Amino acid sequence: MTKLNFDLDSYLVPKRNQVDAALQELLKSTQNPSRIRDAMTYSLMAGGKRIRPVLCIAAAEAVGGHAEDVIKTACALEMVHTYSLIHDDLPAMDNDDLRRGKPTCHIAFDEATAILAGDALLTLAFQVLSSIDSDLQDHASKWLCVIHSISLAAGYQGMIGGQMEDMASEGILLTLDNLKEMHALKTGALINASVYSGAMLGGANSKQIKCLEQYAKNIGLAFQVVDDILNVEGDPEVMGKAAGTDKIRRKSTYPSLMGMKQSKEFAKQLVNTALQALDNFDKRSDPLRAIAWYIIERNR
């Protein structure tokens, strides 16, 4: 792999700022200030990497679309992602006290409020997605495809199913294929939906969508492989959450099944395959290429 000469920070920072501003505006448009909105805002604006919304925007731009075409979809994706984090952190699931260097939602507020804040963010995401006005039948059809894709990724055939498998497999030695299948649901599904949504709304043709789905599938799995590596080698101060929790919970991970060196090589192979899927795209897809590199180089 030859590393792309692209300043990712100069791309990510304004895109993250654009997403943050849109999220703030959407939260302001909800009901009067309340404890539940405070909890939603606390978790949603806690300084996440915004990988999923940025992937949505970058996919749209790669096929000739614009950030403005997909900004509300990007926000909805981040709401879905944040809801899942709030619920994953709960005592009944991962029982984590820190997220992004801050107390988790149920620690900062209380368990019941955290549950409701997660529910509210998931519901708000689909409220946002379904509030787009269009008189064009073709445009309306695209929005239905996007809503279907995100709802599938967020549901029991996606993230929820993956989280259930993750909890049920604690203390059980999984095969590598089982692990890949679980993470394709838990982590990969929403990443796939993010790229697909951006491509669909950006005006991609069927061939472009197929290539972008191949890209998304591979970076989604690479993302989880690197997460497993960081859970062993990462610095808690940098990551903003505890390290070593996978071993404590006796979870099957890529390092535990493949070894650390092989896991790092596997992540690189996945990114290389993702980059090959973009071979027929022009420089407008350079942000997607750079994000693939970022996934295996990140430290949190």
N, C-alpha and C positions, 0 to 999 in steps of 0.2 A: 504493500500500500504506500503510495506517495501522498504525503500530507498536503492538503489544500492550503494555498496561501490566501487565507481569508480571515479578516479581523472579526471574529464572532462577537466579541464584546460590543463592537460598534453597531452590530445588528441587534443583539439581544437586549441591550439596555433600553433603547427607544421603544422596542416592541413590548417589553415588560412594562414600561411606563404607560404605554398606550392601553394595555390590558388593565393595569391597575386603575387608571383613570376611569375606564369604562365600568369596571367593577364597582368603584366608589359611586358612580352615577346611578347604577342599577340598584345599589343598596339604599341610596337616598330616596329613590322613587318608591320604595316600599313603605309600609305603614309607619306611624309615628314611632320615635325611639322607644325601645322596650328592652327587657333583659334578653329576650330571644334574639333580637336583632344585634344586640351587643355581642352575644356569643357567636353569631354568624360572622360578624365583622371581625371579631378577634381572630378566628381561625382563617378566614378567607384572606385577610390582609396581613398575615404573619410573616410575609417575606419569602414565599416559595419561589422555586426556580422558574415556574410558569412554562415548563417544557411542553405540556400538552397544548395550551393555547398558542404558543409560538410555533409549534409544529403545524397547527391548523393554518396559521397565517402564512408560514413559509411554503406549505403545499399549495395554497391558493396562488401565491405569487409565482411559484414554479411553473404553473400552467397559464400564466397571463392574467390572473386575477389581482385583486388589491386587498390590503388589510381591512379596509372599510367594508368590503363585501362580507367579511366573516367575523368581524369583531364581536358581535353578540354571541355567535356560536362559540368562539374562543372563550368568552366569559362563562358560558354555560358549561363547557368542558372543565374549566377550573373549579366551578361550583360542585360538579359531580365528583371530581378528584378530591376536593377538600372534605366533602361529606364522608367519603370513604375513609379518609385519614382520621376524622373525628371518631367514627365508629370503630375503626381498627384499634385505636388507642384505648378504648374503654376497658375497664377491669374484666369484663366478661370475655374479652378477646385477647389483645396483646398486653394490656395493663401497663401502658407506657406513661411515664410522668412528664417526659419532655418531647417536644416536637418543634423543630426549627429553632432550637435554643431557648424555647419558652415553655412554661407549663402547658400541658395539653388542655384541651377545652374542659374536660371533666374535672381537672385539678383547678383550673382558673375559675370555673363556675361551680357546677356540680354535675353528677352523673345524669340526672333527668334532663337538665338543660342541654347537656351535650348531645344526648340522644335526639332531642327535639331540634336542636340547631342543625344536626346532620340531616334530619328529615326535611327541615325547611329549605336547606340549600339544594337538596335533590329536587324538591318540588319546584323551587324557584328556577332551577335550570331549565326545566321543561316549560315553565311559564314564559321564560325569555325566548326559548326556541320557537314556541307556538305563537308568539306575538308579532312575528314579522308579517307586514302587510304586502301583498302582491296580487295584482290582477292578472298576472301572466300564468297560464296553465303550466307551461314548462318549468317556470321558476317554482311554482307551488309543488310540483312533482319532485323537484330536487330537494326542497325543504323536507318533504315527507321521507325521502330516502335518508336524509341526514338524521332526522328525529328517530327513525327506525334503527339506524346504525348505532347511535348513542344509547338508546334505550336497551338494545341488545347487549352492548358492551357493559352497561351498568348493572344488568340484571343477573338472574341466577345462571344464565348461560355465559356470563362474563365475570365481572369482578366479584359478585356475591358468591357465585359458584367456586371461584378460585380461592376466596377467603375461607369458605367452608372446608374445602379440601386441605388448605394450609393448616387450619386448626385441627382437623381430624387426623392429620398425618404426623403430628408431634409425637416423637418417640417411636416412629415407624420408619424403617429404612426403605425409602422409595427407590425405584429404578430411575435411571437418567431420563427415560422416556416419560415416566410418570411426572417427574419434576418439570420437564419442559411443558407438558400438557397443563399442569397446574398454573404455571406462570404465564402461559399464553392467555389464560383466563384472568388471573389476578392482576397482572401488570400489562400484558400485551394488548388486551382487548380495547382498552380506552386509548392507548397510543395508536392502535390501528384506526379507531373511529376518528381520532383527531386528524390524522393525515387524510383519511377518506373524506371527511367533511369539508376540509379546506379544498381538496381537489375537486370535489363535486360542485361546490359553490363557486369555485374559481373558473369553472368551465372546462374541466378536463374531458378528454375523450376516453373511450373504454380502454384503449391500449395504455394511455398514461395512468389511468386509475389502477390497472393491473400491475404496472411497474411500481407505482407508489405503494400499493398494498404489500408488495414483496419487500420493499424498503422498510416499511413500518413493522412488518412481522419480525424482521431481523434486528432492527434497533430495539424493539420492545423486549426481545429476549436478552439482547446484550445489556440492556438497562438493568434487568434483574440479576444477571450474572455479576455485574459490577457491584450492585447492591449487596450481594452475598459476600463478595470480596471485601468490601468496605466494612461489613459487619465484623470481619476478622481483623483487618489491618487499619481500619479508619480511625481517625482521631475524634473522640467524642466532642471536643471543643470546637472542631471545625464542622463536624456533621450536625451538631445541635441536638444529638440524641445519643443514647448509650450504644456502645459497641459490645460484641460478645453475646448478645441476647439469643442469637440462633442456637448457639451451643448450649446455653442454659436451658432453652426450651426443647432441646434435642430434635431440632429440625434438620431434615435433609436439605443440603445446600450444594451448590456446584463445587465449592472447595472441599466439602466433606466427601463428595462422591468421586470427584475427578482429581483432587489435589489442587493446590494454589497455582502452580505454574501452568498446568493444563487448563485451568479455568480462565486465566488471563489470555492464553492462546485462543481459547474458544471464543471469548469476547471479541478478540481481534478478527477472527474468521467471520463472525457474524456481521461485524461492521464492514468488512471487505465485501461480503455478499450484498449488503445493503447498498454500498456505493456502486457496485456493478449494476444494480437495478436502475440506477440513474444515468447510465452511460449515454442514453439517447436524449437526455435533457441538456439544455444550454445553461449558461451562467446564472440564469434566474433561479436555478436549483442549488446554487452554491451554499446558501444558508442551510439547506437540508444536509448537504455533505458535511459542512462544518459541525452541525449538531451531532451527526454520527460520530465524528472524532471526539467531540466533547464528552459523549457518553462514556467512552473508555478511558478518558483522561481526568475525569472529575474526581474530587476528593470528598464530596458530600452528596 
